Amino acid sequence: MSPQSRLERYEECTDWPLVAVALAFLGLYSIRVLIEPQGSTREAVDVALLAVYCVFIVDYIARLWLAQPRGRWFFRHLWELPIILLPFLRPLRLLSLAVVVKTLEHAIGHTIRGRVIVYTLCGGVAIVYAVSLAILEAERGQPHSEINTFGDAQWWAMTTVTTVGYGDLSPVTATGRMVAVALMLAGITLLGIVTATLASWIVQRVSEEDAASDAVTAAEIQGLRDEIRHLGESMSPHIEKHDGSRVEGSG
């Protein structure tokens, strides 16, 4: 089995388990941000988050080890490295939820419509919810910050990801602004994917209609040729008989 096949097999085997891990991470992070547990409960949640986070580190190392060539895979997945290595980007670990979108895409299928549904609905909801948690954790209780409730965070995330940007709410911390940059990039990427997918679907439909039209035209032309051939074959005895009569008459 080739190295690339091993990587593909590994990703197929780990897709759904990683979805469960990503959802567990989202649930634990939701508890940490929304409920704000204290004391031993908070410590337990932090330990669980760290354990789940280690799963993503192991997954990254495994995919890098199985990839061939590793250098090409490394540069194509360079955006994952800061999330793995830099502790101050902890809120951006929620980008690991992209594996949920990827796995749902495999589950629904590789059709154009299936991808549009996955990226627009599942991707949009996951991005907005995850970033709302991240921005709330970064901004809540900070001086001059106006994002202090989950409702504020959701409103800010919605206006930012849709590129509306009313400007009534904005992050004031460095971490919050990094989250905002990530959301802007995610929103642009999501919009670009949806636009490109719809364009590909339109081109595909036009090509299919052109191919069908060409097939019908070719069939009609072939039918006319067959009719002409049959007509010629049916007329040949009469022509030969007529020519024979003319020869006898001239003799």
PyMOL commands that set and color helices and strands:
alter all, ss='L'
color gray80, all
select helices_A, chain A and resi 3-35+39-66+70-76+80-85+87-108+112-139+150-161+174-250
alter helices_A, ss='H'
color red, helices_A
deselect
rebuild
show_as cartoon
